[in-house]
Amino acid sequence: MISEFTGKLLVQGEPDGSSFPNGGIRSTFEARGYTAWDVTSPAYLMETPNGLTLCIPTVFVSWTGEALDKKTPLLRSNAAMNAQAQRLLKLLVETDIAPVNSSCGAEQEYFLVDAAFTALRSDLQLAGRTLFGAPPAKGQQFDDHYFGAIPERVQVFMQDVERQLYKLGIPAKTRHNEVAPGQFEIAPFHEAANVATDHQQLIMTVLKSTAKKHGFTCLLHEKPFAGVNGSGKHVNWSIGNATQGNLLDPGDTPHQNLQFLLFCGAVIRGVHTYGPLMRAAIATASNDHRLGANEAPPAIISVYLGSQLEDVFNQIKSGQLSGSAGKALMSLGIDTLPELAKDPGDRNRTSPFAFTGNRFEFRAVGSGQSVAGPLVVLNTMLADSIAWIADQLETQLQSGASLEEAAFAVLKRTMDAHGAVVFGGDGYSSEWHRIAVEERGLENLRTTADALPVLQRPEIEALFSRQGVLTPVELESRFEVYAEQYLLAIEVEAKLALRIARTQIMPAAQAYLERLARSLRDQQELGLAPDRSLATEVAQHTTALQRTCGELAAGLQGDHEGSLTTQMQHSAHALLPLMGAVRHAADALETLVDDDLWPLPTYQELLFMR
């Protein structure tokens, strides 16, 4: 049989869109959807033992024209940013202007666990994280994993991953241990944001599939283990083109670089104006466990510029721009080592959005997320802020000011109105949390339940409509889908925690109590005075486990009516604390029950046996 296969079939497809999450855009019985080839992202061949499959990056839209995917809004956001960036560059008297594109380099953190242990942990299988687990005697307190040697079995896995990624056109430049035991990182080269987004999805797929071949399970959950660092996906983001280069490169004298100062000022305004939207873009049930801990920035969105640039923008705010600190050389006092070039500003790991030399690093993005959502927000808010700056600059120029005078006036107005978002100190400190909220007016949206309703604010709807990135219908659909995912994730975890506690942990505790009771009786028969303290402690925690399981079961029957916002608040402030209470009792029992009776692989086994 000969089957004809035409190029037309590649350009447009017609999949069933009824079962795809659409947030109420279409009814279930309205099924038609369309895919269209995105020619800006390379097609690739996915290899399996049975052969090759041609994979074509596509957009996915409904029959009525709404975007059902993440790619369409990303391409729109890049187009909006390009239009406004070109406008500003023309005001800066640039004549040869290539299309402006955003770029992304996403560092991917992950955990590896021996697959034999995963098979014994239904929480890792279904929720991606451990719902129970007492801290091991050794965790990450020695700080001995980050710069340690990569275990040989892991090294073989990493090399296999890199070989497959290279064949897919995704060269990786970094591999290393991360802070927590069992945690690792891979970083690809920076690419155009749309291509980087597709490649990020492939990286996650290859990591998980290759892990199986090597007897591992790859965990991309943001917080698979309590008490040790979770995993993020630091999104390094910048904008530039082929003629002007990187528009966020300050050069050696940033105080004289009008192009950089205006584009950086636009970023500052965007983060201050739309910081809550940035928080909503990284809001998931899993990322909530990580934000604000030692490995992740707080939920308060601020900008870190580094000492050099913060000083420059403070000078602008004061009305007097005189200069900027230059790079220095660091001598190590060893003749055989060269002098090291020292950057004019340090890095700040507690900042959610930090400038790192020629780009901004969005550190709050979760390890299991697509980077498309955060990139859509960054591009859109930048497009809006560049438009605002261009409007102000045009007004100044029309009033007779020189370009330098106009740019300085616009930058000063920007810092006067939006400088409150710039912060260079410790983002974990309670004092910063107080200052940020009470004195600077920044929002602290601690949970996804608090953050997702930002998508329903009129100013956010106006932003996306104004820039042509998401229609009101498309934006509302995102809220509906993300809220539903949040509710379902917590519901699954709560039901799973209840089942594990009642069918595995409770029987183990009761069996141990029976063993202790027999031992106490035997001691009495021998005329000894038995110590009942252990049995009493186990009995108390077993009773607590029974009680908290009952409370969690009742909580699952709770608020399933009302708005999605009301339901999310119930999940965040009722179900999660109840799950925590169940875990507290179960983890206490783990430290007491005989190891041969405990039904779950422990943290010591999960984190250290590789």
Secondary structure in CASP SS format (residue, H / E / C, confidence):
PFRMAT SS
TARGET T0000
AUTHOR 0000-0000-0000
METHOD secondary structure of the structure
MODEL  1
M C 1.00
I C 1.00
S C 1.00
E C 1.00
F C 1.00
T C 1.00
G C 1.00
K H 1.00
L H 1.00
L H 1.00
V H 1.00
Q E 1.00
G E 1.00
E C 1.00
P C 1.00
D E 1.00
G C 1.00
S C 1.00
S C 1.00
F C 1.00
P C 1.00
N C 1.00
G C 1.00
G C 1.00
I C 1.00
R C 1.00
S C 1.00
T C 1.00
F C 1.00
E C 1.00
A C 1.00
R E 1.00
G E 1.00
Y E 1.00
T E 1.00
A E 1.00
W E 1.00
D C 1.00
V C 1.00
T C 1.00
S C 1.00
P C 1.00
A C 1.00
Y E 1.00
L E 1.00
M E 1.00
E E 1.00
T E 1.00
P C 1.00
N C 1.00
G E 1.00
L E 1.00
T E 1.00
L E 1.00
C E 1.00
I C 1.00
P C 1.00
T E 1.00
V E 1.00
F E 1.00
V E 1.00
S E 1.00
W C 1.00
T C 1.00
G C 1.00
E C 1.00
A E 1.00
L C 1.00
D C 1.00
K C 1.00
K H 1.00
T H 1.00
P H 1.00
L H 1.00
L H 1.00
R H 1.00
S H 1.00
N H 1.00
A H 1.00
A H 1.00
M H 1.00
N H 1.00
A H 1.00
Q H 1.00
A H 1.00
Q H 1.00
R H 1.00
L H 1.00
L H 1.00
K H 1.00
L H 1.00
L C 1.00
V C 1.00
E C 1.00
T C 1.00
D C 1.00
I C 1.00
A C 1.00
P C 1.00
V C 1.00
N E 1.00
S E 1.00
S E 1.00
C E 1.00
G E 1.00
A E 1.00
E C 1.00
Q E 1.00
E E 1.00
Y E 1.00
F E 1.00
L E 1.00
V E 1.00
D E 1.00
A H 1.00
A H 1.00
F H 1.00
T H 1.00
A C 1.00
L C 1.00
R C 1.00
S H 1.00
D H 1.00
L H 1.00
Q H 1.00
L H 1.00
A C 1.00
G C 1.00
R C 1.00
T C 1.00
L C 1.00
F C 1.00
G C 1.00
A C 1.00
P C 1.00
P C 1.00
A C 1.00
K C 1.00
G C 1.00
Q C 1.00
Q C 1.00
F C 1.00
D C 1.00
D C 1.00
H C 1.00
Y C 1.00
F C 1.00
G C 1.00
A C 1.00
I C 1.00
P C 1.00
E H 1.00
R H 1.00
V H 1.00
Q H 1.00
V H 1.00
F H 1.00
M H 1.00
Q H 1.00
D H 1.00
V H 1.00
E H 1.00
R H 1.00
Q H 1.00
L H 1.00
Y H 1.00
K H 1.00
L C 1.00
G C 1.00
I C 1.00
P C 1.00
A E 1.00
K E 1.00
T E 1.00
R E 1.00
H E 1.00
N E 1.00
E C 1.00
V C 1.00
A C 1.00
P C 1.00
G C 1.00
Q E 1.00
F E 1.00
E E 1.00
I E 1.00
A E 1.00
P E 1.00
F C 1.00
H C 1.00
E E 1.00
A E 1.00
A H 1.00
N H 1.00
V H 1.00
A H 1.00
T H 1.00
D H 1.00
H H 1.00
Q H 1.00
Q H 1.00
L H 1.00
I H 1.00
M H 1.00
T H 1.00
V H 1.00
L H 1.00
K H 1.00
S H 1.00
T H 1.00
A H 1.00
K H 1.00
K H 1.00
H C 1.00
G C 1.00
F E 1.00
T E 1.00
C E 1.00
L E 1.00
L C 1.00
H C 1.00
E C 1.00
K C 1.00
P C 1.00
F C 1.00
A C 1.00
G C 1.00
V C 1.00
N C 1.00
G C 1.00
S C 1.00
G E 1.00
K C 1.00
H C 1.00
V E 1.00
N E 1.00
W E 1.00
S E 1.00
I E 1.00
G E 1.00
N E 1.00
A C 1.00
T C 1.00
Q C 1.00
G E 1.00
N E 1.00
L C 1.00
L C 1.00
D C 1.00
P C 1.00
G C 1.00
D C 1.00
T C 1.00
P H 1.00
H H 1.00
Q H 1.00
N C 1.00
L H 1.00
Q H 1.00
F H 1.00
L H 1.00
L H 1.00
F H 1.00
C H 1.00
G H 1.00
A H 1.00
V H 1.00
I H 1.00
R H 1.00
G H 1.00
V H 1.00
H H 1.00
T H 1.00
Y H 1.00
G H 1.00
P H 1.00
L H 1.00
M H 1.00
R H 1.00
A H 1.00
A H 1.00
I C 1.00
A C 1.00
T C 1.00
A H 1.00
S H 1.00
N H 1.00
D H 1.00
H C 1.00
R C 1.00
L C 1.00
G C 1.00
A C 1.00
N C 1.00
E C 1.00
A C 1.00
P C 1.00
P C 1.00
A C 1.00
I E 1.00
I C 1.00
S C 1.00
V E 1.00
Y E 1.00
L C 1.00
G C 1.00
S H 1.00
Q H 1.00
L H 1.00
E H 1.00
D H 1.00
V H 1.00
F H 1.00
N H 1.00
Q H 1.00
I H 1.00
K H 1.00
S H 1.00
G C 1.00
Q C 1.00
L C 1.00
S C 1.00
G C 1.00
S C 1.00
A C 1.00
G C 1.00
K C 1.00
A E 1.00
L E 1.00
M E 1.00
S C 1.00
L C 1.00
G C 1.00
I C 1.00
D C 1.00
T C 1.00
L C 1.00
P C 1.00
E C 1.00
L E 1.00
A E 1.00
K E 1.00
D C 1.00
P C 1.00
G C 1.00
D C 1.00
R C 1.00
N C 1.00
R C 1.00
T C 1.00
S C 1.00
P C 1.00
F E 1.00
A E 1.00
F E 1.00
T C 1.00
G C 1.00
N C 1.00
R C 1.00
F E 1.00
E E 1.00
F E 1.00
R C 1.00
A C 1.00
V C 1.00
G E 1.00
S C 1.00
G C 1.00
Q C 1.00
S C 1.00
V C 1.00
A H 1.00
G H 1.00
P H 1.00
L H 1.00
V H 1.00
V H 1.00
L H 1.00
N H 1.00
T H 1.00
M H 1.00
L H 1.00
A H 1.00
D H 1.00
S H 1.00
I H 1.00
A H 1.00
W H 1.00
I H 1.00
A H 1.00
D H 1.00
Q H 1.00
L H 1.00
E H 1.00
T H 1.00
Q H 1.00
L H 1.00
Q H 1.00
S C 1.00
G C 1.00
A C 1.00
S C 1.00
L H 1.00
E H 1.00
E H 1.00
A H 1.00
A H 1.00
F H 1.00
A H 1.00
V H 1.00
L H 1.00
K H 1.00
R H 1.00
T H 1.00
M H 1.00
D H 1.00
A H 1.00
H H 1.00
G H 1.00
A H 1.00
V H 1.00
V E 1.00
F C 1.00
G C 1.00
G C 1.00
D C 1.00
G C 1.00
Y C 1.00
S C 1.00
S H 1.00
E H 1.00
W H 1.00
H H 1.00
R H 1.00
I H 1.00
A H 1.00
V H 1.00
E H 1.00
E H 1.00
R C 1.00
G C 1.00
L C 1.00
E C 1.00
N E 1.00
L C 1.00
R C 1.00
T C 1.00
T H 1.00
A H 1.00
D H 1.00
A H 1.00
L H 1.00
P H 1.00
V H 1.00
L H 1.00
Q H 1.00
R C 1.00
P H 1.00
E H 1.00
I H 1.00
E H 1.00
A H 1.00
L H 1.00
F H 1.00
S H 1.00
R H 1.00
Q C 1.00
G C 1.00
V C 1.00
L C 1.00
T C 1.00
P H 1.00
V H 1.00
E H 1.00
L H 1.00
E H 1.00
S H 1.00
R H 1.00
F H 1.00
E H 1.00
V H 1.00
Y H 1.00
A H 1.00
E H 1.00
Q H 1.00
Y H 1.00
L H 1.00
L H 1.00
A H 1.00
I H 1.00
E H 1.00
V H 1.00
E H 1.00
A H 1.00
K H 1.00
L H 1.00
A H 1.00
L H 1.00
R H 1.00
I H 1.00
A H 1.00
R H 1.00
T H 1.00
Q H 1.00
I H 1.00
M H 1.00
P H 1.00
A H 1.00
A H 1.00
Q H 1.00
A H 1.00
Y H 1.00
L H 1.00
E H 1.00
R H 1.00
L H 1.00
A H 1.00
R H 1.00
S H 1.00
L H 1.00
R H 1.00
D H 1.00
Q H 1.00
Q H 1.00
E H 1.00
L C 1.00
G C 1.00
L C 1.00
A C 1.00
P C 1.00
D C 1.00
R C 1.00
S H 1.00
L H 1.00
A H 1.00
T H 1.00
E H 1.00
V H 1.00
A H 1.00
Q H 1.00
H H 1.00
T H 1.00
T H 1.00
A H 1.00
L H 1.00
Q H 1.00
R H 1.00
T H 1.00
C H 1.00
G H 1.00
E H 1.00
L H 1.00
A H 1.00
A H 1.00
G H 1.00
L H 1.00
Q C 1.00
G C 1.00
D C 1.00
H C 1.00
E C 1.00
G C 1.00
S C 1.00
L H 1.00
T H 1.00
T H 1.00
Q H 1.00
M H 1.00
Q H 1.00
H H 1.00
S H 1.00
A H 1.00
H H 1.00
A H 1.00
L H 1.00
L H 1.00
P H 1.00
L H 1.00
M H 1.00
G H 1.00
A H 1.00
V H 1.00
R H 1.00
H H 1.00
A H 1.00
A H 1.00
D H 1.00
A H 1.00
L H 1.00
E H 1.00
T C 1.00
L C 1.00
V C 1.00
D C 1.00
D C 1.00
D C 1.00
L C 1.00
W C 1.00
P C 1.00
L C 1.00
P C 1.00
T C 1.00
Y H 1.00
Q H 1.00
E H 1.00
L H 1.00
L H 1.00
F H 1.00
M C 1.00
R C 1.00
END
